[in-house]
């Protein structure tokens, strides 16, 4: 037992009270438990092994790519020549690569915003967008809408690209056939992917169509975790659907939205499969060319693997910068604060 020294003091009524003279300092030093075989094996399997795999298959290839980007490696020469930053100087003065980078920036600005907004609207409708009276619920047959919306995500990206390439076909495509049948004769034989004014828009529509259902399901899971009492309280206070979404739904699933934005942005910075399937040559006037396409063409068509490695390093750094900016903006706007209370 720990002895506590006390002293007496008198209050205004003349009554004595016993108070501790000094507060005991309960500083208990924890003894470090010796490492056992169970602990060592646990750290080795669940920490060491994943870390080793990550270093081997992620960090090491990136370091190799950076090493090759400083050489004139052709892909086959055993001893490439070291040329320093010459490859980086070449790609930043290459009009085609800069056009591809500009297309990627356009994709990373438009695709995440459009996809997330549509996904949020659909997720809200199938969870809390039902009748404004009675129990909080989604639209009737909301489960059916979830399955239908998620279905495009189950189709491989290359299959989606080929399918929409046939739909956009100017001579016998489904889209032109429907528009012509509705009386829009100006769309007869219209080349959606062959016109530089519509090629990028048509391609972005395909990507949004393929991913909006997946992110809708992600947001549905987040909205389902919000207590129904919050929506009921907002309804009693007279808040409309838009106000409820802005004040309750979005703040409480902010982490989900941030994750979706990062993943969608990374997809926009790549977008190789969709672009290659819809416009393998980069589209009219390189209007749909992206950095990954130019990297592939430089490496496997021109045999300039050193230059292509430099493009890959630039693409990887751009992706890291984008992710960092998303985290920074989220932090500056209060995203790190707990809003659940």
C-alpha positions as CSV (number, residue, x, y, z in Angstrom):
1,X,0.0,0.0,0.0
2,X,1.1,3.6,-0.6
3,X,1.0,5.9,2.4
4,X,-0.5,9.3,1.8
5,X,0.5,12.2,4.0
6,X,-2.6,14.3,5.1
7,X,-3.1,17.7,6.8
8,X,-6.1,19.3,8.4
9,X,-7.7,22.6,7.3
10,X,-10.7,24.5,8.5
11,X,-13.5,25.9,6.4
12,X,-15.7,28.9,7.1
13,X,-17.9,26.8,9.5
14,X,-15.0,25.9,11.6
15,X,-15.1,22.2,10.6
16,X,-11.9,20.4,10.1
17,X,-11.3,18.5,6.9
18,X,-8.6,16.1,6.0
19,X,-6.9,16.7,2.7
20,X,-3.9,15.1,1.1
21,X,-0.7,17.1,1.7
22,X,0.8,16.1,-1.6
23,X,-0.8,14.1,-4.4
24,X,0.9,10.7,-4.8
25,X,2.7,10.2,-8.1
26,X,1.6,6.8,-9.4
27,X,4.3,6.3,-11.9
28,X,4.5,2.6,-12.5
29,X,7.2,1.5,-14.8
30,X,6.1,-1.2,-17.1
31,X,8.5,-4.0,-17.4
32,X,9.3,-4.8,-21.0
33,X,8.2,-8.4,-21.6
34,X,10.8,-10.6,-23.2
35,X,10.3,-11.5,-26.8
36,X,8.9,-14.9,-27.3
37,X,8.7,-17.2,-30.3
38,X,5.0,-16.4,-30.8
39,X,5.7,-12.6,-30.9
40,X,8.7,-13.0,-33.3
41,X,6.8,-15.3,-35.6
42,X,3.7,-13.0,-35.6
43,X,5.8,-9.9,-36.5
44,X,7.7,-11.9,-39.2
45,X,4.6,-13.3,-40.9
46,X,2.2,-10.3,-40.6
47,X,4.7,-7.4,-40.8
48,X,8.0,-8.7,-42.2
49,X,6.6,-10.8,-45.0
50,X,4.2,-8.1,-46.4
51,X,7.0,-5.5,-46.1
52,X,9.4,-7.7,-48.0
53,X,6.9,-8.4,-50.7
54,X,6.1,-4.7,-51.0
55,X,9.8,-3.8,-51.2
56,X,10.5,-6.5,-53.8
57,X,7.5,-6.0,-56.1
58,X,6.8,-2.2,-55.7
59,X,9.8,-0.2,-54.5
60,X,12.5,-2.2,-56.2
61,X,10.9,-2.1,-59.7
62,X,10.4,1.7,-59.3
63,X,14.0,2.1,-58.4
64,X,15.0,0.0,-61.4
65,X,12.8,2.2,-63.6
66,X,14.5,5.3,-62.3
67,X,17.9,3.8,-62.9
68,X,17.0,2.9,-66.5
69,X,15.5,6.3,-67.1
70,X,19.0,7.7,-66.7
71,X,20.3,5.6,-69.5
72,X,19.8,5.0,-73.3
73,X,18.7,1.4,-72.7
74,X,17.1,-0.1,-75.8
75,X,15.6,-3.0,-73.9
76,X,18.1,-5.6,-75.1
77,X,21.6,-4.0,-74.6
78,X,23.3,-5.5,-71.6
79,X,25.3,-2.4,-70.8
80,X,23.3,0.8,-71.5
81,X,25.1,4.1,-71.5
82,X,24.5,6.6,-68.7
83,X,23.1,9.9,-70.0
84,X,21.8,11.5,-66.9
85,X,18.7,13.6,-67.1
86,X,18.7,13.8,-70.9
87,X,15.6,11.6,-71.2
88,X,13.6,13.9,-68.9
89,X,14.7,16.9,-70.9
90,X,13.5,15.2,-74.0
91,X,10.0,14.3,-72.8
92,X,9.3,17.7,-71.4
93,X,10.2,19.3,-74.7
94,X,8.2,16.7,-76.6
95,X,4.9,18.1,-77.9
96,X,3.2,14.7,-78.1
97,X,4.1,13.7,-74.5
98,X,3.0,17.1,-73.2
99,X,-0.3,16.7,-75.1
100,X,-0.7,13.3,-73.4
101,X,0.0,14.8,-70.0
102,X,-2.6,17.6,-70.7
103,X,-5.2,14.9,-71.6
104,X,-4.4,13.1,-68.3
105,X,-4.8,16.3,-66.3
106,X,-8.2,16.9,-68.0
107,X,-9.2,13.3,-67.1
108,X,-8.1,13.7,-63.5
109,X,-10.2,16.9,-63.2
110,X,-13.4,15.7,-64.9
111,X,-13.7,12.0,-64.2
112,X,-13.5,11.9,-60.4
113,X,-15.9,14.8,-60.0
114,X,-18.5,13.5,-62.4
115,X,-18.3,9.9,-61.3
116,X,-18.5,10.7,-57.6
117,X,-21.4,13.2,-58.0
118,X,-23.4,10.6,-60.0
119,X,-22.5,7.9,-57.5
120,X,-23.6,10.0,-54.5
121,X,-26.9,10.9,-56.1
122,X,-27.7,7.2,-56.9
123,X,-26.5,6.0,-53.5
124,X,-28.7,8.6,-51.8
125,X,-31.7,7.6,-53.9
126,X,-31.4,3.9,-53.1
127,X,-30.8,4.4,-49.3
128,X,-32.7,7.5,-48.1
129,X,-34.3,8.9,-51.2
130,X,-37.7,7.2,-50.7
131,X,-40.9,8.7,-49.3
132,X,-40.6,11.7,-47.1
133,X,-43.1,10.3,-44.7
134,X,-42.7,7.4,-42.3
135,X,-39.6,5.3,-42.0
136,X,-36.4,6.4,-43.7
137,X,-35.8,4.2,-46.7
138,X,-34.7,4.3,-50.3
139,X,-36.7,4.1,-53.5
140,X,-38.9,1.1,-54.2
141,X,-37.0,-1.8,-55.7
142,X,-33.7,-0.2,-54.7
143,X,-32.0,-3.6,-54.6
144,X,-32.7,-4.0,-58.3
145,X,-31.2,-0.6,-59.1
146,X,-28.1,-1.6,-57.2
147,X,-27.6,-4.7,-59.1
148,X,-28.2,-3.0,-62.5
149,X,-25.9,-0.1,-61.6
150,X,-23.1,-2.4,-60.4
151,X,-23.3,-4.7,-63.4
152,X,-21.0,-2.6,-65.8
153,X,-18.2,-2.9,-63.2
154,X,-18.2,-6.7,-63.5
155,X,-17.3,-6.5,-67.2
156,X,-13.5,-6.4,-68.0
157,X,-12.3,-3.0,-69.1
158,X,-11.1,-4.3,-72.5
159,X,-14.5,-5.8,-73.1
160,X,-16.2,-2.5,-72.3
161,X,-13.9,-0.7,-74.7
162,X,-14.6,-3.1,-77.5
163,X,-18.3,-3.0,-76.8
164,X,-18.5,0.8,-76.8
165,X,-16.3,1.0,-79.9
166,X,-19.0,-1.0,-81.7
167,X,-21.7,1.2,-80.3
168,X,-19.8,4.4,-81.5
169,X,-19.2,2.9,-84.9
170,X,-20.2,5.5,-87.5
171,X,-21.6,3.2,-90.1
172,X,-23.6,0.6,-88.2
173,X,-23.3,1.6,-84.5
174,X,-26.2,1.5,-82.1
175,X,-25.9,5.1,-81.0
176,X,-26.1,6.6,-84.5
177,X,-28.9,4.2,-85.3
178,X,-31.0,5.3,-82.3
179,X,-30.3,9.1,-82.9
180,X,-31.1,8.7,-86.6
181,X,-34.3,6.8,-85.8
182,X,-35.3,9.7,-83.5
183,X,-35.0,12.2,-86.4
184,X,-31.5,13.5,-85.8
185,X,-30.2,12.9,-89.3
186,X,-27.1,14.9,-88.7
187,X,-25.7,12.0,-86.7
188,X,-25.9,9.6,-89.6
189,X,-22.4,8.2,-90.1
190,X,-21.1,10.5,-87.4
191,X,-17.7,9.4,-86.1
192,X,-17.8,9.9,-82.4
193,X,-14.3,8.7,-81.8
194,X,-13.0,10.1,-85.1
195,X,-13.9,13.7,-84.3
196,X,-11.4,15.6,-82.0
197,X,-14.3,17.6,-80.5
198,X,-16.2,14.5,-79.3
199,X,-13.6,11.7,-79.0
200,X,-12.5,12.6,-75.4
201,X,-16.1,13.3,-74.3
202,X,-17.2,9.9,-75.7
203,X,-14.3,8.2,-74.0
204,X,-14.9,9.8,-70.6
205,X,-18.6,8.8,-70.8
206,X,-17.5,5.1,-71.2
207,X,-15.2,5.3,-68.1
208,X,-17.9,6.9,-66.0
209,X,-20.5,4.4,-67.2
210,X,-18.1,1.6,-66.1
211,X,-17.4,2.9,-62.6
212,X,-20.4,4.8,-61.3
213,X,-22.1,1.6,-60.1
214,X,-19.0,0.5,-58.1
215,X,-18.7,3.8,-56.3
216,X,-22.4,3.9,-55.7
217,X,-22.2,0.6,-53.8
218,X,-19.2,2.0,-51.8
219,X,-21.3,5.1,-50.8
220,X,-24.3,3.0,-50.1
221,X,-22.3,1.1,-47.5
222,X,-21.2,4.4,-46.0
223,X,-24.7,5.8,-45.8
224,X,-26.0,2.6,-44.3
225,X,-23.6,3.2,-41.4
226,X,-25.2,6.6,-40.6
227,X,-27.8,6.3,-37.8
228,X,-31.3,6.8,-39.1
229,X,-32.1,9.1,-36.2
230,X,-29.9,11.8,-37.8
231,X,-32.0,11.8,-41.0
232,X,-35.2,11.7,-39.0
233,X,-34.1,14.7,-36.9
234,X,-33.2,16.6,-40.1
235,X,-36.6,15.8,-41.5
236,X,-38.3,17.1,-38.3
237,X,-36.3,20.3,-38.5
238,X,-37.6,20.9,-42.0
239,X,-34.3,20.2,-43.9
240,X,-34.8,19.2,-47.5
241,X,-33.1,16.4,-49.4
242,X,-30.3,18.6,-50.7
243,X,-29.6,20.2,-47.3
244,X,-29.6,16.8,-45.6
245,X,-27.1,15.4,-48.1
246,X,-24.8,18.4,-47.7
247,X,-25.0,18.7,-43.9
248,X,-25.3,15.0,-42.9
249,X,-24.5,12.5,-45.6
250,X,-21.4,14.0,-47.2
251,X,-19.6,15.0,-44.0
252,X,-20.2,11.5,-42.4
253,X,-19.0,9.6,-45.4
254,X,-16.1,12.0,-46.2
255,X,-13.5,9.3,-45.9
256,X,-15.3,7.1,-48.4
257,X,-15.5,10.1,-50.8
258,X,-11.8,10.8,-50.3
259,X,-10.9,7.2,-51.0
260,X,-13.1,7.1,-54.1
261,X,-11.5,10.4,-55.4
262,X,-8.0,9.0,-55.0
263,X,-8.8,5.7,-56.8
264,X,-10.7,7.4,-59.5
265,X,-7.9,10.0,-60.0
266,X,-5.3,7.2,-60.3
267,X,-7.5,5.5,-62.9
268,X,-7.7,8.8,-64.8
269,X,-3.9,9.2,-64.7
270,X,-3.6,5.8,-66.3
271,X,-6.7,5.0,-68.4
272,X,-4.6,2.9,-70.7
273,X,-7.0,0.1,-71.3
274,X,-10.0,2.3,-72.2
275,X,-8.0,4.6,-74.4
276,X,-6.2,1.7,-76.2
277,X,-9.5,-0.2,-76.8
278,X,-11.4,2.9,-78.1
279,X,-8.6,4.7,-79.9
280,X,-5.4,2.8,-80.0
281,X,-3.6,5.5,-82.1
282,X,-4.4,8.3,-79.6
283,X,-7.4,9.7,-81.4
284,X,-7.6,12.5,-84.0
285,X,-4.9,15.0,-83.4
286,X,-3.9,13.0,-80.3
287,X,-7.1,14.2,-78.6
288,X,-7.4,11.0,-76.4
289,X,-3.7,10.1,-76.1
290,X,-2.6,9.6,-72.5
291,X,0.9,9.2,-70.9
292,X,0.6,5.4,-70.5
293,X,-0.2,5.0,-74.3
294,X,2.8,7.1,-75.2
295,X,5.0,5.2,-72.8
296,X,3.9,1.9,-74.4
297,X,4.5,3.2,-77.9
298,X,7.9,4.5,-77.0
299,X,9.0,1.3,-75.4
300,X,7.6,-1.4,-77.7
301,X,7.4,0.3,-81.0
302,X,10.4,2.6,-80.9
303,X,12.5,0.4,-78.6
304,X,13.5,3.3,-76.4
305,X,13.1,1.7,-73.0
306,X,15.2,4.3,-71.2
307,X,13.0,7.1,-72.5
308,X,9.9,5.1,-71.7
309,X,11.2,4.5,-68.1
310,X,11.5,8.3,-67.7
311,X,7.9,8.6,-68.8
312,X,6.9,6.0,-66.2
313,X,8.8,7.8,-63.5
314,X,7.0,11.1,-64.4
315,X,3.7,9.3,-64.4
316,X,4.4,7.7,-60.9
317,X,5.4,11.1,-59.5
318,X,2.4,12.7,-60.9
319,X,0.2,10.1,-59.2
320,X,1.9,10.6,-55.9
321,X,1.5,14.4,-56.2
322,X,-2.2,14.0,-57.0
323,X,-2.8,11.7,-53.9
324,X,-0.9,14.1,-51.7
325,X,-2.9,17.1,-52.9
326,X,-6.2,15.2,-52.2
327,X,-5.0,14.5,-48.6
328,X,-3.8,18.1,-48.2
329,X,-7.1,19.6,-49.4
330,X,-9.1,17.2,-47.2
331,X,-7.0,18.2,-44.2
332,X,-7.2,21.9,-44.8
333,X,-11.0,21.7,-45.2
334,X,-11.4,19.9,-41.9
335,X,-11.6,16.4,-43.1
336,X,-9.4,15.1,-40.3
337,X,-11.9,16.2,-37.6
338,X,-14.4,13.7,-36.1
339,X,-17.9,14.8,-37.2
340,X,-19.7,11.8,-35.9
341,X,-20.4,13.3,-32.5
